[in-house]
Amino acid sequence: MVNYYTYLEIFLDDLDKRINLGEFEKYFKIPHQTIRKYLDILVKANILIEEKKERLRLYWINKGNPLVFDYISICEKQRLDNLLKNSLFKSLYAHVSPHFNKNNILIFGSSVNGANFKDIDLFVISKDNEIKKILRKFEQTYSIKLHIIQTNEKDISKPFIKELIKSHIILNNHDYFVNLLYKNG
């Protein structure tokens, strides 16, 4: 299902970039006339800023609007919903979801972007060692290599946050990660 906030997904790897209509069309594989009506809604809501230069329209995120981060969180949840259509990720989610109250987890790296991946990179913010046991059991059951980085929030470096921003899907606590990645990163 496409909602107007869906079009913010193109910015999730870099909130500072400026995108023209042609890039939206190429990314979403939808005619720019269709996309433009949704972008107009986002501009009117002050979520996006639009600049017209001759025949070119550029759009970028209005980071001055606090609602932007709520919309980004919704986009992140929609990305998770799309990922869970894959049976392997659906099983992974089912295995880790009982432990969401003690762990903040996201998937990053190549497994986020395509169907041809050999491993899954997981980033876990937690002091709970039980999650690693659960993930090792999943790894053996499904014969998939999991690379697990487990740490606490204060030990996360800015360069690592920048790498996470490039390619990730948040499994739980979306608002927490949006804060970590986009507001503080």
C-alpha positions as a Markdown table, in Angstrom:
| # | Residue | x | y | z |
|---|---|---|---|---|
| 1 | Met | 0.0 | 0.0 | 0.0 |
| 2 | Val | 1.4 | 3.4 | -1.0 |
| 3 | Asn | 0.7 | 6.4 | 1.3 |
| 4 | Tyr | 2.1 | 9.8 | 0.8 |
| 5 | Tyr | 4.7 | 9.3 | 3.6 |
| 6 | Thr | 6.0 | 6.3 | 1.6 |
| 7 | Tyr | 7.9 | 8.7 | -0.6 |
| 8 | Leu | 10.1 | 9.7 | 2.4 |
| 9 | Glu | 11.8 | 6.3 | 2.1 |
| 10 | Ile | 14.1 | 7.6 | -0.5 |
| 11 | Phe | 15.7 | 9.9 | 2.1 |
| 12 | Leu | 16.3 | 7.2 | 4.8 |
| 13 | Asp | 19.9 | 6.7 | 3.7 |
| 14 | Asp | 20.7 | 10.4 | 3.9 |
| 15 | Leu | 18.3 | 13.0 | 5.4 |
| 16 | Asp | 20.4 | 15.9 | 3.9 |
| 17 | Lys | 20.1 | 14.9 | 0.2 |
| 18 | Arg | 18.1 | 16.8 | -2.3 |
| 19 | Ile | 16.0 | 14.7 | -4.8 |
| 20 | Asn | 14.4 | 15.7 | -8.1 |
| 21 | Leu | 11.2 | 14.3 | -9.5 |
| 22 | Gly | 13.1 | 12.1 | -12.0 |
| 23 | Glu | 15.0 | 10.4 | -9.1 |
| 24 | Phe | 11.7 | 9.7 | -7.3 |
| 25 | Glu | 10.2 | 8.2 | -10.5 |
| 26 | Lys | 13.3 | 6.0 | -11.0 |
| 27 | Tyr | 13.4 | 4.9 | -7.3 |
| 28 | Phe | 9.7 | 4.1 | -7.0 |
| 29 | Lys | 9.0 | 3.1 | -10.6 |
| 30 | Ile | 5.9 | 5.2 | -10.6 |
| 31 | Pro | 5.2 | 8.1 | -13.1 |
| 32 | His | 6.3 | 11.5 | -11.7 |
| 33 | Gln | 2.8 | 12.9 | -12.2 |
| 34 | Thr | 1.5 | 10.4 | -9.6 |
| 35 | Ile | 4.4 | 11.0 | -7.2 |
| 36 | Arg | 4.1 | 14.8 | -7.5 |
| 37 | Lys | 0.6 | 14.9 | -6.0 |
| 38 | Tyr | 1.9 | 13.0 | -2.9 |
| 39 | Leu | 5.0 | 15.3 | -2.7 |
| 40 | Asp | 2.7 | 18.3 | -2.8 |
| 41 | Ile | 0.9 | 16.9 | 0.2 |
| 42 | Leu | 4.2 | 16.6 | 2.0 |
| 43 | Val | 5.3 | 20.1 | 1.0 |
| 44 | Lys | 1.9 | 21.5 | 2.2 |
| 45 | Ala | 2.4 | 19.7 | 5.5 |
| 46 | Asn | 5.9 | 21.2 | 5.8 |
| 47 | Ile | 7.5 | 17.8 | 5.9 |
| 48 | Leu | 9.4 | 18.4 | 2.7 |
| 49 | Ile | 10.8 | 21.6 | 1.3 |
| 50 | Glu | 10.5 | 22.2 | -2.4 |
| 51 | Glu | 12.7 | 24.4 | -4.5 |
| 52 | Lys | 12.0 | 25.2 | -8.2 |
| 53 | Lys | 15.0 | 26.0 | -10.4 |
| 54 | Glu | 13.7 | 26.6 | -13.9 |
| 55 | Arg | 12.2 | 23.3 | -15.0 |
| 56 | Leu | 13.7 | 21.3 | -12.1 |
| 57 | Arg | 12.0 | 20.7 | -8.8 |
| 58 | Leu | 14.2 | 19.7 | -5.8 |
| 59 | Tyr | 12.8 | 18.2 | -2.6 |
| 60 | Trp | 14.5 | 17.7 | 0.7 |
| 61 | Ile | 13.5 | 16.8 | 4.3 |
| 62 | Asn | 12.5 | 19.7 | 6.6 |
| 63 | Lys | 14.5 | 18.6 | 9.6 |
| 64 | Gly | 13.2 | 21.7 | 11.4 |
| 65 | Asn | 9.7 | 20.2 | 11.7 |
| 66 | Pro | 9.6 | 17.8 | 14.7 |
| 67 | Leu | 6.9 | 15.7 | 13.0 |
| 68 | Val | 9.4 | 14.6 | 10.3 |
| 69 | Phe | 10.8 | 12.1 | 12.7 |
| 70 | Asp | 7.4 | 10.6 | 13.3 |
| 71 | Tyr | 6.9 | 10.2 | 9.6 |
| 72 | Ile | 10.4 | 8.6 | 9.3 |
| 73 | Ser | 9.4 | 6.2 | 12.0 |
| 74 | Ile | 6.3 | 5.2 | 10.1 |
| 75 | Cys | 8.4 | 4.7 | 6.9 |
| 76 | Glu | 10.8 | 2.5 | 8.9 |
| 77 | Lys | 7.8 | 0.4 | 10.1 |
| 78 | Gln | 6.6 | 0.0 | 6.5 |
| 79 | Arg | 10.0 | -1.2 | 5.5 |
| 80 | Leu | 9.9 | -3.8 | 8.2 |
| 81 | Asp | 6.4 | -4.9 | 7.0 |
| 82 | Asn | 7.8 | -5.4 | 3.5 |
| 83 | Leu | 10.8 | -7.4 | 4.8 |
| 84 | Leu | 8.6 | -9.7 | 6.8 |
| 85 | Lys | 7.1 | -10.9 | 3.5 |
| 86 | Asn | 10.3 | -13.0 | 3.2 |
| 87 | Ser | 9.8 | -16.2 | 5.1 |
| 88 | Leu | 13.4 | -16.3 | 6.5 |
| 89 | Phe | 13.0 | -12.8 | 8.0 |
| 90 | Lys | 9.6 | -13.6 | 9.2 |
| 91 | Ser | 11.0 | -16.6 | 11.1 |
| 92 | Leu | 13.9 | -14.5 | 12.5 |
| 93 | Tyr | 11.4 | -11.9 | 13.7 |
| 94 | Ala | 9.3 | -14.6 | 15.4 |
| 95 | His | 12.4 | -16.0 | 17.2 |
| 96 | Val | 13.6 | -12.6 | 18.5 |
| 97 | Ser | 10.3 | -10.8 | 19.2 |
| 98 | Pro | 9.8 | -12.4 | 22.6 |
| 99 | His | 13.0 | -10.6 | 23.6 |
| 100 | Phe | 12.2 | -7.2 | 22.3 |
| 101 | Asn | 11.6 | -5.8 | 25.8 |
| 102 | Lys | 15.3 | -6.2 | 26.7 |
| 103 | Asn | 16.9 | -5.7 | 23.3 |
| 104 | Asn | 16.9 | -3.1 | 20.5 |
| 105 | Ile | 17.6 | -4.9 | 17.2 |
| 106 | Leu | 18.1 | -3.9 | 13.6 |
| 107 | Ile | 19.3 | -5.7 | 10.5 |
| 108 | Phe | 21.9 | -4.0 | 8.3 |
| 109 | Gly | 24.1 | -4.7 | 5.4 |
| 110 | Ser | 23.6 | -6.6 | 2.1 |
| 111 | Ser | 20.7 | -8.7 | 3.4 |
| 112 | Val | 18.5 | -5.6 | 3.6 |
| 113 | Asn | 18.8 | -4.7 | -0.1 |
| 114 | Gly | 18.5 | -7.9 | -2.0 |
| 115 | Ala | 17.4 | -11.5 | -2.2 |
| 116 | Asn | 21.0 | -12.8 | -2.9 |
| 117 | Phe | 22.6 | -12.7 | 0.5 |
| 118 | Lys | 24.7 | -15.3 | 2.3 |
| 119 | Asp | 24.4 | -13.9 | 5.8 |
| 120 | Ile | 22.5 | -11.5 | 7.9 |
| 121 | Asp | 24.1 | -8.7 | 9.9 |
| 122 | Leu | 22.3 | -7.9 | 13.2 |
| 123 | Phe | 23.0 | -5.0 | 15.4 |
| 124 | Val | 21.8 | -5.5 | 19.0 |
| 125 | Ile | 21.8 | -2.8 | 21.7 |
| 126 | Ser | 21.5 | -4.7 | 24.9 |
| 127 | Lys | 23.3 | -6.2 | 27.9 |
| 128 | Asp | 21.2 | -9.3 | 27.7 |
| 129 | Asn | 23.3 | -12.3 | 26.6 |
| 130 | Glu | 20.3 | -14.6 | 26.2 |
| 131 | Ile | 19.6 | -13.0 | 22.8 |
| 132 | Lys | 22.9 | -14.4 | 21.4 |
| 133 | Lys | 21.8 | -17.9 | 22.4 |
| 134 | Ile | 18.5 | -17.5 | 20.6 |
| 135 | Leu | 20.2 | -16.2 | 17.5 |
| 136 | Arg | 22.7 | -19.0 | 17.5 |
| 137 | Lys | 19.9 | -21.5 | 17.7 |
| 138 | Phe | 18.2 | -19.8 | 14.8 |
| 139 | Glu | 21.5 | -19.9 | 12.8 |
| 140 | Gln | 21.7 | -23.7 | 13.3 |
| 141 | Thr | 18.0 | -24.3 | 12.5 |
| 142 | Tyr | 18.0 | -22.3 | 9.3 |
| 143 | Ser | 21.6 | -22.8 | 8.1 |
| 144 | Ile | 22.2 | -19.1 | 7.7 |
| 145 | Lys | 25.2 | -17.2 | 9.0 |
| 146 | Leu | 24.4 | -14.4 | 11.4 |
| 147 | His | 26.9 | -11.7 | 12.2 |
| 148 | Ile | 25.9 | -10.2 | 15.5 |
| 149 | Ile | 27.2 | -7.0 | 16.9 |
| 150 | Gln | 26.0 | -6.5 | 20.4 |
| 151 | Thr | 26.9 | -3.4 | 22.4 |
| 152 | Asn | 25.4 | -0.7 | 24.6 |
| 153 | Glu | 24.4 | 2.7 | 23.4 |
| 154 | Lys | 27.3 | 4.6 | 24.8 |
| 155 | Asp | 29.8 | 2.5 | 22.9 |
| 156 | Ile | 28.4 | 3.2 | 19.4 |
| 157 | Ser | 30.6 | 5.3 | 17.3 |
| 158 | Lys | 29.4 | 8.0 | 14.9 |
| 159 | Pro | 31.1 | 6.4 | 11.9 |
| 160 | Phe | 29.3 | 3.1 | 12.7 |
| 161 | Ile | 26.0 | 5.0 | 12.9 |
| 162 | Lys | 26.7 | 6.5 | 9.4 |
| 163 | Glu | 27.2 | 2.9 | 8.1 |
| 164 | Leu | 23.9 | 1.8 | 9.7 |
| 165 | Ile | 22.0 | 4.7 | 8.1 |
| 166 | Lys | 23.1 | 3.6 | 4.6 |
| 167 | Ser | 21.4 | 0.2 | 4.8 |
| 168 | His | 19.2 | -1.0 | 7.6 |
| 169 | Ile | 15.8 | -2.2 | 8.7 |
| 170 | Ile | 14.7 | -1.7 | 12.2 |
| 171 | Leu | 13.1 | -4.8 | 13.9 |
| 172 | Asn | 11.8 | -3.1 | 17.0 |
| 173 | Asn | 11.7 | 0.2 | 19.0 |
| 174 | His | 11.5 | 2.2 | 15.8 |
| 175 | Asp | 11.3 | 5.6 | 17.6 |
| 176 | Tyr | 14.4 | 4.7 | 19.6 |
| 177 | Phe | 16.4 | 3.9 | 16.5 |
| 178 | Val | 15.1 | 6.9 | 14.6 |
| 179 | Asn | 16.3 | 9.1 | 17.5 |
| 180 | Leu | 19.7 | 7.3 | 17.5 |
| 181 | Leu | 20.3 | 7.3 | 13.8 |
| 182 | Tyr | 18.8 | 10.5 | 12.6 |
| 183 | Lys | 18.6 | 13.0 | 15.4 |
| 184 | Asn | 21.8 | 12.2 | 17.3 |
| 185 | Gly | 23.8 | 10.6 | 14.5 |
